[in-house]
Amino acid sequence: MFTIDPTPYDHPDVARLVAELQAEYVQIYGTPDETPVDDGEFDPPQGLFLVGRLDGEPVAAGGWRRIDGAVNTGEIKRMYVVERARGRGLSRLMLAELESTLAEAGCERAVLMTGGPQRAAITLYESSGYGPADAYGIYACEPDGRFYRKDLGAVSTERGVPGATASTGPA
């Protein structure tokens, strides 16, 4: 069974998953993601961090933080599925939950960034309705940077994904 639950960004499970993600970035890019992230940015109502557990084991992560209150935009950060759990659609489930919670929080748009070498991530985002966005942040001038956005008006806040449960109440 796969469940997705809100988890504080400073929780040990989050720290382990983010460390694994950063290690992958070092393998891909030669450095970790240097985007400034403050733990508090993922605290409701300004953000949310989620951990996906497969049979109780933390195997997926992702969060969002508000970046532009005027247009209610949330940025998706730290999307990750551990290698041993890939190929099961868990990243798609996590992305859908992030979008749903963004919409529930009143965000009208989601944005995110990735890099050209991350083909699986690009395929996931494009097949999930994300389109090109203006470059932003510390990687705005990176030639291999990929920036995406999605309007959330059509995102359902109902969670009816077969085989998955989500509990996005207090952690």
One Martini backbone bead per residue (centre of mass of N, CA, C, O) as a GRO file, in nm:
protein
  171
    1MET     BB    1   0.097   0.036   0.021
    2PHE     BB    2   0.028   0.379  -0.065
    3THR     BB    3   0.131   0.672   0.110
    4ILE     BB    4   0.043   1.021   0.189
    5ASP     BB    5   0.221   1.257   0.403
    6PRO     BB    6   0.264   1.492   0.611
    7THR     BB    7   0.599   1.640   0.664
    8PRO     BB    8   0.841   1.764   0.814
    9TYR     BB    9   1.138   1.891   0.694
   10ASP     BB   10   1.296   1.795   0.977
   11HIS     BB   11   1.258   1.511   0.926
   12PRO     BB   12   1.435   1.222   0.892
   13ASP     BB   13   1.302   1.121   0.628
   14VAL     BB   14   1.352   1.377   0.470
   15ALA     BB   15   1.656   1.399   0.501
   16ARG     BB   16   1.718   1.133   0.353
   17LEU     BB   17   1.577   1.190   0.081
   18VAL     BB   18   1.730   1.457   0.019
   19ALA     BB   19   2.013   1.333   0.025
   20GLU     BB   20   1.965   1.140  -0.212
   21LEU     BB   21   1.896   1.355  -0.417
   22GLN     BB   22   2.162   1.515  -0.397
   23ALA     BB   23   2.339   1.277  -0.489
   24GLU     BB   24   2.216   1.268  -0.772
   25TYR     BB   25   2.298   1.553  -0.857
   26VAL     BB   26   2.599   1.499  -0.840
   27GLN     BB   27   2.600   1.284  -1.065
   28ILE     BB   28   2.471   1.469  -1.289
   29TYR     BB   29   2.613   1.782  -1.217
   30GLY     BB   30   2.842   1.789  -0.961
   31THR     BB   31   2.603   1.912  -0.781
   32PRO     BB   32   2.400   2.035  -0.580
   33ASP     BB   33   2.125   2.188  -0.496
   34GLU     BB   34   2.140   2.559  -0.446
   35THR     BB   35   1.872   2.622  -0.361
   36PRO     BB   36   1.715   2.806  -0.150
   37VAL     BB   37   1.616   2.654   0.172
   38ASP     BB   38   1.361   2.678   0.409
   39ASP     BB   39   1.202   2.491   0.625
   40GLY     BB   40   0.949   2.694   0.667
   41GLU     BB   41   0.837   2.691   0.365
   42PHE     BB   42   0.676   2.399   0.439
   43ASP     BB   43   0.474   2.550   0.610
   44PRO     BB   44   0.178   2.596   0.700
   45PRO     BB   45   0.039   2.787   0.443
   46GLN     BB   46   0.319   2.823   0.261
   47GLY     BB   47   0.330   2.501   0.275
   48LEU     BB   48   0.442   2.156   0.181
   49PHE     BB   49   0.530   1.826   0.299
   50LEU     BB   50   0.585   1.502   0.145
   51VAL     BB   51   0.542   1.147   0.219
   52GLY     BB   52   0.606   0.839   0.072
   53ARG     BB   53   0.466   0.512   0.148
   54LEU     BB   54   0.577   0.174   0.124
   55ASP     BB   55   0.478  -0.022   0.352
   56GLY     BB   56   0.603   0.229   0.550
   57GLU     BB   57   0.824   0.315   0.351
   58PRO     BB   58   1.028   0.567   0.262
   59VAL     BB   59   1.018   0.666  -0.112
   60ALA     BB   60   0.890   0.965  -0.113
   61ALA     BB   61   0.899   1.313  -0.236
   62GLY     BB   62   0.745   1.643  -0.169
   63GLY     BB   63   0.702   1.998  -0.240
   64TRP     BB   64   0.571   2.326  -0.138
   65ARG     BB   65   0.594   2.683  -0.223
   66ARG     BB   66   0.542   3.000  -0.195
   67ILE     BB   67   0.625   3.278  -0.444
   68ASP     BB   68   0.332   3.433  -0.527
   69GLY     BB   69   0.072   3.595  -0.386
   70ALA     BB   70  -0.068   3.751  -0.622
   71VAL     BB   71  -0.102   3.454  -0.800
   72ASN     BB   72  -0.082   3.195  -0.651
   73THR     BB   73   0.215   3.051  -0.632
   74GLY     BB   74   0.367   2.726  -0.660
   75GLU     BB   75   0.658   2.547  -0.571
   76ILE     BB   76   0.810   2.263  -0.676
   77LYS     BB   77   0.996   2.042  -0.455
   78ARG     BB   78   1.177   1.754  -0.403
   79MET     BB   79   1.128   1.544  -0.612
   80TYR     BB   80   1.114   1.189  -0.512
   81VAL     BB   81   1.238   0.854  -0.596
   82VAL     BB   82   1.349   0.576  -0.517
   83GLU     BB   83   1.495   0.346  -0.708
   84ARG     BB   84   1.344   0.079  -0.593
   85ALA     BB   85   1.044   0.243  -0.661
   86ARG     BB   86   1.049   0.253  -0.949
   87GLY     BB   87   0.793   0.203  -1.199
   88ARG     BB   88   0.492   0.261  -1.023
   89GLY     BB   89   0.380   0.574  -1.023
   90LEU     BB   90   0.465   0.758  -0.772
   91SER     BB   91   0.528   1.034  -0.901
   92ARG     BB   92   0.241   1.084  -1.004
   93LEU     BB   93   0.106   1.075  -0.726
   94MET     BB   94   0.269   1.303  -0.598
   95LEU     BB   95   0.199   1.524  -0.799
   96ALA     BB   96  -0.108   1.515  -0.756
   97GLU     BB   97  -0.094   1.589  -0.454
   98LEU     BB   98   0.044   1.858  -0.483
   99GLU     BB   99  -0.172   1.988  -0.661
  100SER     BB  100  -0.411   1.951  -0.470
  101THR     BB  101  -0.290   2.112  -0.227
  102LEU     BB  102  -0.253   2.372  -0.380
  103ALA     BB  103  -0.549   2.418  -0.450
  104GLU     BB  104  -0.657   2.409  -0.156
  105ALA     BB  105  -0.460   2.670  -0.088
  106GLY     BB  106  -0.518   2.871  -0.356
  107CYS     BB  107  -0.361   2.788  -0.592
  108GLU     BB  108  -0.327   2.855  -0.953
  109ARG     BB  109  -0.012   2.773  -0.964
  110ALA     BB  110   0.255   2.578  -1.100
  111VAL     BB  111   0.606   2.544  -1.043
  112LEU     BB  112   0.919   2.433  -1.207
  113MET     BB  113   1.242   2.264  -1.197
  114THR     BB  114   1.491   2.139  -1.426
  115GLY     BB  115   1.690   1.916  -1.624
  116GLY     BB  116   1.785   1.780  -1.919
  117PRO     BB  117   1.894   1.498  -1.792
  118GLN     BB  118   1.586   1.466  -1.674
  119ARG     BB  119   1.382   1.286  -1.858
  120ALA     BB  120   1.169   1.165  -1.667
  121ALA     BB  121   1.071   1.434  -1.553
  122ILE     BB  122   0.988   1.565  -1.817
  123THR     BB  123   0.781   1.353  -1.895
  124LEU     BB  124   0.600   1.385  -1.652
  125TYR     BB  125   0.529   1.686  -1.681
  126GLU     BB  126   0.425   1.688  -1.975
  127SER     BB  127   0.208   1.450  -1.920
  128SER     BB  128   0.075   1.657  -1.680
  129GLY     BB  129   0.050   1.963  -1.824
  130TYR     BB  130   0.317   2.093  -1.865
  131GLY     BB  131   0.471   2.401  -1.943
  132PRO     BB  132   0.636   2.650  -2.033
  133ALA     BB  133   0.855   2.875  -1.856
  134ASP     BB  134   0.992   3.106  -1.698
  135ALA     BB  135   1.276   3.181  -1.583
  136TYR     BB  136   1.420   3.107  -1.251
  137GLY     BB  137   1.639   3.176  -1.033
  138ILE     BB  138   1.964   3.046  -1.007
  139TYR     BB  139   1.897   2.882  -1.303
  140ALA     BB  140   1.806   3.085  -1.534
  141CYS     BB  141   2.101   3.067  -1.706
  142GLU     BB  142   2.080   2.779  -1.769
  143PRO     BB  143   2.094   2.597  -2.061
  144ASP     BB  144   1.957   2.318  -1.915
  145GLY     BB  145   1.713   2.448  -1.821
  146ARG     BB  146   1.382   2.362  -1.689
  147PHE     BB  147   1.063   2.529  -1.719
  148TYR     BB  148   0.747   2.507  -1.540
  149ARG     BB  149   0.379   2.506  -1.589
  150LYS     BB  150   0.051   2.510  -1.409
  151ASP     BB  151  -0.276   2.523  -1.416
  152LEU     BB  152  -0.519   2.452  -1.139
  153GLY     BB  153  -0.828   2.475  -1.216
  154ALA     BB  154  -0.855   2.147  -1.309
  155VAL     BB  155  -0.783   2.045  -1.037
  156SER     BB  156  -0.847   1.793  -0.838
  157THR     BB  157  -0.932   1.745  -0.480
  158GLU     BB  158  -0.967   1.454  -0.532
  159ARG     BB  159  -0.888   1.120  -0.390
  160GLY     BB  160  -0.898   0.851  -0.649
  161VAL     BB  161  -0.648   0.667  -0.633
  162PRO     BB  162  -0.555   0.371  -0.698
  163GLY     BB  163  -0.372   0.239  -0.422
  164ALA     BB  164  -0.415   0.521  -0.272
  165THR     BB  165  -0.327   0.735   0.000
  166ALA     BB  166  -0.429   1.042   0.171
  167SER     BB  167  -0.298   1.255   0.444
  168THR     BB  168  -0.334   1.619   0.490
  169GLY     BB  169  -0.309   1.660   0.767
  170PRO     BB  170  -0.171   1.671   1.041
  171ALA     BB  171   0.156   1.553   1.137
   0.00000   0.00000   0.00000
